[in-house]
Amino acid sequence: MTPPCRIEIQDLDFSVEGKQVLQSITLTLRDRRIGIVGRNGSGKSTLARLVAGLVAPTSGTVRVADKDLSRDRRAALHAVGILFQNPEHQIIFPTVGEEIAFGLEQQGRSKAEAKTGAADVLNRFELGHWMDAYINTLSQGQKHLVCLMAVVAMQPRLLVLDEPFAGLDIPTRAQLNRYLQVYEGSLLHISHDPSDLDGYDHLVWLDQGGVQLSGPQETVMAAYQEAMHNQGEANDLADLAG
């Protein structure tokens, strides 16, 4: 098994159209399973995109496996894979096999090698019979699984999960989380559901664009849940912006 993928974030700020989304974030993450929690609007998805190299910081640095992926897209293809909430935003081919093979071709493999690689990953998930299945016949949970297999096939050092299971029912979420155990690389998992992060090594709690707490999963999750409970007892929905 490869060692955990090192994520180094130094003095990170990120703004969009003059609005500050993330500010003064410095983290060094070395664990294999890392979770990110926080309320809506806390900057979780933005941080995921920065780590994946899809956007560049306004200031500061983000390095994954010692590389600045926003500046080196070729390295990004091998270093990081990302799963979003809506599989329709990722899937572009009609069949499962074609979808999985596409990423391998992007990494430079021939069509024949990519097809073999797609078959290999399907067999690893015990889903070899899906090779020629049409994606438009699959359920939403099955489409999420196709996206997961397509990313796993590319063997990235780090897999970033931006609440990919949001809106799915409990049995489907549980099954997809079990499939994640097939992935041997590092995970950076954003989730509102604490059960998705059971057994994780490290947790980062974001609040209003900054790090509220970072540390062992049990410690951070307990503090986060207590704070969310306390905020739920408040009545801030009644407050109007000035």
N, C-alpha and C positions, 0 to 999 in steps of 0.2 A: 504493500500500500504506500502511495506517495505521501510525503509529509504534508501537513496543512498548508494552505496557500496564505502567505502573509499579506495583509492589507495595511498600508500605512497612509494615514490621512493627517496632514499637517496644516494648521492655521487655515482651514477651509472656509471660504465664504462663497455664496452663490446667490446672485440676484437676477431677476427677470423684470425688464422694463422698469427699473428703479425700485422694485420691491424686493427686499431681502428675504430669501427663503431659508437659507442656512447661514449660520454665523459662528465663527471661532471654534470650529470643530477640529479637535486633534485626537486621534485614536490610533493605536497599534493593535491589530487583531491577528492572533496567531492560532486560534482554535479551529477545529474541523467543522463544528456546527455552531453557527452564530445566528441569533435572532434579533430582530429589530421591532420594537413596539412603540406605540405613541398614538395620540388622538389624531383624527383627520386634520390635515393641514399642518402637521408637525414637521413635515419635510422628509418623511420616510421614502416615498417613491423617488423624490429628487435625489436623495443620497444613493439609492439603488442605481439610478442612471449614471451618476457620477462615478461610482465604483466600476460599472460596466464599461465606462469610457464612451457612452453615448452622447454625453455633453461634457464640456470642460468647465472647471471652476472659474468663477470670477476672479478669485485670488486664492493662493495656497496650492497645495498639491495633493493628488490622490495617486498612489502607486499600488499596483497589484502584482505580486511576484516580481518586484523590483522594476516594473515597467509602468510608464504613463500611458495608459491605453487610449486616452483621448487624442494622443499625438501619434500613436502607432496602431493603426487599425488592423494590420496584418497580425501583430502580436495578440490583439484583442480576440481574433477568431479562434486562437488556440488557448487563450488564458481564461476567458469568461463566457459563460452562456447565461441567458436571462429568460425567465418565463414571466409573462404579464397576466393580468386578470382575465382578459378576453382572448381565447385561443384564435378567434377569427382575425385578430390583428397580426397573427404570426403565420397562420397556415395560408399557403399560396398555390399548392398543387392538389389535383383531384384525388390521388390515391395516397395511402399511408406510406408505401414504399418510396414513391417519388418525393414525398415531403421529407422523409428522413434522409434520403440520398442527397438532397439538394445542399445541405450544409457541408457534407463531406466533399462535394464537388467544389464548393467555395474554398475549402481548405487545400485544393489542388489535386485531389484524387481524380482518376479517370472515371468515366461513367460505369465501367465494369467494376472497378474497385469500390465505388460508392454504392452500387447495388449490393455487392457482397457485404459491405459494412452495414447497410440497412438491414439485410437479412440476419446478420450476426446479432445486432442489438435487439431485434424482434424475438429471436430465439432466446436471448438472455432474459427477456421479460416473459418468456413462455407464451409468446403471441405470434409465432411464425405464420399462422393462418391469416393474419391481418395484412400481409404484404400487398395484395392487390385489392384490398377493401377500399371502397369509395368513402371519402371522409364525410360527404354530405349524408351518409346513412348512419353516422355515429352519433351517440349521445354527447351531451356537453362534457360530461366527465371523461368519456373516451377521447374526445378531442383534446382535452387537457393532457391526457396520457400520451397522445401522439406528439404533442409539443415537447413533453418531457423526454420522450425517447429520442426525438430529433436532436435535442441538445446533448443528451448523454452520449449519443453516437459520436459526437465531435470531441469527446473526452476533454472538456475544459478543466483547468485546475480548480475553477470556482464556478459554482452555479448560484445565480442570484434569482430569488423567488419573490416577485412583487405581488403578494396576495393572490397567487394564481388560483386558489381554491375558494375564493370569496363567492358566496351565492350558491355553492354546492351543498347538497344535503349531507348529513353526518356520515352515513355509510360510505358515500363516494369519497368524501374527504379522508376517511380512515384508510380506504383502499389506496388512494393516491399517495398518502403519507407512507404506507408500507412499500409502495414502489420506489419511493425516494431512497429507501434503504439499499437498493441495488446500486445507487450512485456512490462511488468510492472517493470522489473528490471532496472539496470543502463546500459548505452551504452558507449562504447569507440569506436568511428567510424573514421577510416582512409578513407579519400576520396580526390580525386583531384577536384571533382565537388562541388562548394560552395552551390549549391541548395540542396545537400544531407544533409547539416548541418544547413539549415534554422531552426530557433527556438531552436537551441541547447543552453545550458547554458554556456558552457566554451569551449575555443579553445586553443590548444597548437600548436605553429608553430615551427617545427624542421628545422634546417638548418645546414648542414655539421656535423651532429652527436650531435648537442647541441640544447638547447632551445633558440630560438631567441626571443620568446614572449609567454606569457601565461596569459590569462585573459578572460574577457567577450567576447562572440562570435562576437559581432558587432565590437568591438575595434580591436581585433586581425585579423579578416577577412579583414577589411578595410586596415590595414597595410600590410597584406600579399598580397592582390591583387594589391596594389600600387607597392610593391616591384617586383612582378612578371611582371607587366606591364613595369616597368623600365628596368628589365633584358631582357625583350623581345625586347626592343628598342636597346639593346647592340648587340655586334657581337661576343660573346664569343665562338660561335661554330667554329670560324675561328682559335681560339688559339690552339696550339699544346702543349702537355705535354712536359716538359723539360726532 
